[in-house]
Structure formats: structure tokens, C-alpha cells
Amino acid sequence: MVADIGSTMTTVALIERVHGRYRFVARGESLTTHGWPWSDVTIGVCTAARQIEQLVGRALFRDDGTLIRPRTAHGEGVDDFVVVSSAAPPMRAVLVGLTHDISLRSGHRALASVTGVQLVDSFALDNGAEWRDPNTWLTALQRACPELVLIVGGCDGGADQPMLDLIHLVALYNRLLPPAERPLVCYAGNVQLAEAAARAFAGLGELRVMANVRPSPETENINRTALDIEALYRERQLMRTPGMTRVAEWTGEVAVPAARSFGQLIHYVGERYALNVIGFDVGSGQTTVASYCGRTLDGASAPQRDESVVHLTVRTDLGVGWNIPSALRQITPEQIARWFPDEVDAEKIREILLNKSLYPQSVPAEMTELFVEHALAREVMRVTCAAHSDATSPKGWDLILGSGRILTRTPAPSYAALLLLDALEPVGVTKLALDVGNIATTLGALAKHNPLAAADVVEYDAFLTLGTLVATSGRIVPGDAALRLRIECHDGSTVQEAVSGGTIRIIPLPSYRSGTLALHPAREVDVGVGRAGTSAIVEVEGGMLGILVDTRGRPLAFPAEAQARCQMIRRWLEDILPRQSRSIRTQADSGRVLQAA
């Protein structure tokens, strides 16, 4: 059994052997119960598990609420229980270093891949002459009010005095605070100064010494530092979540941060199938982007490496639920409004989103609310992509995976496809998939316990294949011929299409069909091969939507005039929505209605 205890919802799933293979058998959901009036996450876990019990017809928990483990001879209970969580609030962190270009850059990369840490500010000795004044440091640290301070800088064996000055500045800040208010200090700088750092902080709070994040100008310890800090989050935040101690008794270990498990899943899928994979997990309180490069540009398998090849970006300040107020401090209503199919007042957008933050488990009651929530999701993913080192890489993605209820609980799968396209703006031929069971965040942790179970569930049950995307770039003129394609299905049938620029075309191809796709772009259009006008032939598989052809160009261009922009967005929606749902209702025109079949 696996469970994801999120900040808003708790999902529990049962995985069992069926005819010799592990299969995703049943799932239950409940509100997460870490807050008032429950203050115990086990209540939500048990509530979700009771739903599974009703489906499978046997008990998983005893009457007193304790887990039956291992499984009994009568089939009750489970043999293993894996839990991931994002329910605990992140630790407020401040990063301090010697220089922006070297020290802080490495520190930023390390913290960006740490789950459960929110970077509120960063300072360096080269900020300016005023930063040589201790009062400037003390004022800045007092304003940031961190729970964790990460000190970085200095290569191993490098200059001592600047680093010692930095250590003593942070120690001075701790000295001025009451013991209960002192932040945890992590030292990840020149290892030869570790003992000096320990002496400086003696009696001034807790100091954790870690490996140097930048031991030499050519070497970084990003992954190691991130895992060390993440262990502190599990110890100091996750385990303090009400009820999590009891969950740890059931599992025999501390819950794994959900974002880390999601990254492990992306690593597993990319390595197992030799794919370039990128995944989005958009949650109520945080957004995660994880990517793995399983092949080189020429299509060969990438050399085997350790888990550090998984690039993980966790934005604990960007969410589409209770953390919306934090997102709105970085994303303006005007940025959100540009994705709307009709003009909408900025204050109306704020009202809808702030109301959503108060009731994160609610669902949109009208299309205006749906469009606003989807527009925010696009911007949240785009901002996270901008911070993700691999998201704007020129190499193509073989698989794009979407997870999180904002993506998996859309009125139609085509909505989710459009959100992923607008957020990442991929180029070339890519497969799109959704985590419709909302269990992707648990499968990475499961793979550590039972690789075979994770392999079977990923292979057969975990993801819904939306289809194959063909996305173009280059000089594309809306309305002009952009791409000709021909699909020769393996059952002997043939489909030919001509797609003009500035559109999205869906060509039906069921999931049980596959074939050979020949692409013939216009002279100034690239289909992902790196050269405009060059044809390509690829093997494709169908999916829920089939073949999606996106000829809108890269990057997406928005007209400056509001009416033209709204018409363009409306046209995109009409291109990709099911035919029975083509009519679009917006705030200004109640005559256009999105009608379900």
C-alpha cells in the first residue's frame, strides 16, 4: 500500500499481485487532516483506506485504527506501506556566501532541488561596500527571519579570512537572538574551516557541517548538499506534522518528501526506457519539475550515471491551492489574464484565486473560475520551468508527464494537454501522459522498496497516454502552410493531413494503434530535427487524443491588443476541445457555453 499525504488531499492506493504481476487495484481519497479540528494525519489516511476496504472486501486496518502488517493468512492487511508527504510547511532559508557568481550560484542550485525549503533571501560579501558593515548583515538577516541559514563559499584549501568573516557575521546574528529563536545553521563551505565554524557557533545554536557545495571551481556537490538539507527537513518538519510519528511506526521509516519521490520516478522511467523525460507535479502548496536525460542527442543511450542526473526544481512558494497568495506575489493578474478567452477584470481574477486559496479542495463552479485556475497553473509551471536548468534545453523530450489534480481533473484530457504545451512549449515529437490515478509521487519511493512492483505499475496502470505531440518552431505565419504529414498505420490504413500555421490540430489515433509518421515541414519550419525545412520519419503510438500537431510557433506570441489576444486564445481552445464541447462561455458572453456531451 502507498499513500501520499499532501497539504490538501491524502491519496491511498493498494498495489497487489494479480496473475503474476503487480497491479494498481484500488484507490481512496480524503482531506488531509493535519490541521484543525483533527490535528492527526492518520485520520485522513484511515478514511481513504476505508474506501479501499469497501472496494476490495477485506480489512486493511484493525478496529482500533492500527495497520494490519504483515498480511495475514486470510488476506487482511498489507505486506509493505510506503508514505510520501508534502503536508509540512517549508523551512524559511537564507543563503549567504562569498560571491554571487560562484558561491551563491552553487548554493541556489542546491536549494532549488531541496524539498521543504523556501529561499527567502541571499547575501554575498561582494554585494557592495556596505556589506562589509556587520550592521547591514544583521539588519538583512533580522528582516528575513530565517529558520535555516546555509553558509557556502571557498574552495577546499582556498583563502581563509573572507570565509571566517562570513562565519562570524552569522554567529553574531545568532548571539543577538534568544536561544529558542536561533536558526539552524548549515556550513557547506571550505572543509578546512569546518572546525573553526564549530568553534564560532559553540553555544550559539545548532550547526550542521556538510560537504563543500563547491569544493573546486570545476566541481559541485549539488545533489549531496540537497539530500543533507532534505534530511533536516524530514527530521525537523515532516516528523513534527501531527500524526506523522504514528505513520512512521506503521512504515518503519520517516515519510519521503513527495517531490523527492517524484524525481525518483522520473529517474526510474528515463533510465528504464532510455528516454529524455520531464515531469510536472502541480500541487496546492508547491510545484515540482523533474527531468532526466536517458539518451544522447543522436538517440543512443546515455552513459550510466548516479541519481544526480535527475534535475529537480521544487518551488515551495508556488502553488495552485492554499499557497496562491505566495504565487500572486510573483505572478501578476495581467500575466494570468493573457490566457483568458475574453477580457476579464484583474480584481475579479484576484477575487477568484484568493477564494480558492481559502477553500483549496473546492472545484470550479463556473467556466470563468476554471479558466482562471488553468491560467494560474500555466504561469506557475512557466515560472518553475524558468528556474529549471533542463526545461529550456534544446534537446527534445521523449515523454512529458503531468501530475497534480489541476492537470488530472480537467473537464476533458485535451485541457491538460493544452496546459502542458503552453507551460513547457516543447519542440519536436513527444509523448504526453497524465498521472490520472494521482499516485506518481509515491512510485519513486515504492521503487526503492519494491522495484518490481513499481515497474509493473508504471508499465500497465500508472499513466494515461494522451497521445503523440508534433510541435514546430521557426518562422511560422498564421494561416500559411506549415506542415504536411502522413501516418501509415500498422493495420494498413493511411491518414494524410496538411496543417496551417498558428493552429492546434488533433488527429484521432486510438491507443491500440501505432504507425509510421512522415513529417514534411515548410521551408522555414523545424519539426525538432534542428534544421528548418528538413523532413523526419518517426514511429508513433496513439492515445486518448491521438496525434496533436502544434504549429503555433516558439516562443508563443501574444498580440498586444486585448481583443485580438482573446480571439487567439478562444481559437486555441476551439482547436483542441472535443467537438461536442466547442462552445465557450466567458464572463462577457453568456451565449457561448462549454457543453458536456
Steps between C-alpha positions, in 0.01 A plus 500: 500500500619852422381837627560861402417736787476833323439844642133484395411143398615153607508218244540134594543226238515122521744312277479120486616205294237401246576207267871528571531878465466791739197709411341822625185348654314779682533854626338715769511873570439722799571850619837521671433524873818659636322820599211601720266342603673161453873569548585142404593391146414138579129589498521594133711194419250269671203671332655445156597143589142421610387585147744240368374246753147543365624447144712189562282348774761446769655688791824694482473658845385358832199641680729708724647673194836321488637363174495123450855417396619258377212352307318220679426152369143614434620781272440789739752783527805579288859379478652844451393861543676790327412859586599829337391841619500871422276596793767664715572870441838582343788639701580866435860508380763767441807433286825684575826474308813672382405586142188501285663347193646192671389440859140614479445344159591156635301560817194605300521186289522283810204665674290498182501119505424470872147410597365688798719810485385845395784738417396843626824690434869466417800719582865508393805692612530646150154663518671834550718697739216538751492121544836519676310667784366242751192717558395448138516123544318504830221716361459280192495178702256644751269605218512153342437321833635164373452157653809378315817679387720330240859628492687426176823620347866430465655211314664234712842632593414852384535837675396490866434852622199601282326176593579548870352850481182354354477233770544754780235732351239222515620398848456859614140495377434183701661652809248786496199266494339309787602131485150388397500736198842415357493346152661171411831576325638272229862546396580377147816696427877444512538173695825617659300762692240257636664487844526879509129521419421255782696715746328819380153354558579324828214590735333710229258249352511185293758467222500224239821458299451366148718430199616809313240583236783630275823318600680625188420746220416206270309281749162532673342281769146613421320171553686406818436837663135491397449154653670605825272803536199293400579258783473796739160585356379145555632506856390848605184561295344180369533310826340789688185480288220383731459124470814443292675319786227237494529472121874440544418214738282343229763537227816455705655819360446874465275603211681591179444854369255472209714708264804279558296188429366662182857568389590137569210391280617720211850356544363146497287548188777677311764244591282192443378606155803714396284810459536872551218560748365811667220499754284764668335452837277801568363498852305715738811622682797433271597432140766251393677453168724195462693393191731218399704454183504133411644538151740722311408732216576233240252262664754273671457407864667741737790362706392354833531754778374546855182670615653845472404498131142560613449874491246598762352846553260545791317830541345500846384857438285409198177306536150495355315451828565634848833650386340721233574825693873423474465429128320832446799684645699377198234469231290803410128487416595637157719194434210277598248697293694448176388135497132589530268469196329828582595821676481462876552750779822457699314543827262220400799272443640580845161443659460155341852390587499627858169324556660182361786538749248498786327187365777314312300179476214673314429451129410778251130580503503681164720525193646835606646338810633208297676727251654707781630191683642356178662832413669510841619141453661596167688789658606298804645231274666758276668672796620165633629407155698822486681393818554146375833452328377240250157640411628739233765260370509457120485120523163344437284331761380147428239512777323782684315386812238709680400439861283688748125544512504828306623289203325169560154627598428711191164485316675327208852358451562757226496775765791332678688461172461871426623595848814292453565641151455859613722455805798318348470599133672181381634456147511178302327165547406422859264265681258657752374312806298573814515356850124448512520283812691771689756243615810615309645668809498167686653282228853633535507410869336166420778423252751519786305236695364278224644576154293228335173641635590848380602364160173314449281792608689744278475257209130419526301733724657825611466732203239592242663556162349810343677448170795614295579869463657654189605857579667734253726802527650746255347774288132407503235726349144437629284367219788404272595139432727379780504121495391200294487164670419143410422221746535143375336287767623147558151371420540630142293819524642839405425854618624816328463852636616851412524735799520878471699721734363635828271206575469186710373192317388172658517195274320204660715191552383257771743370759491149354626623161849602393675589180766693314468878489664692215538875560561746216533855636498822302837646405539717814334260745687258729336184638768444762789374290692825539476610135208683343337335202643156578261205489488233768359150539414367846311209653194614696235352725147618552333612819191652653529799263710352220753716316519865611655741251600840642603756234468810719877553493753550777502704711126562515421855388211700648343795313528828687136586433268334752221406259739333254666313785166371630399386152827310468453324837140416408620351172757285681232368734265425211783322317576261782166445674277204411249581227209457741658761731595768248277783626683721749330702768685793651416778739407746226301271273255265666387374160810285448488200726732206549252216489588149601404218271 
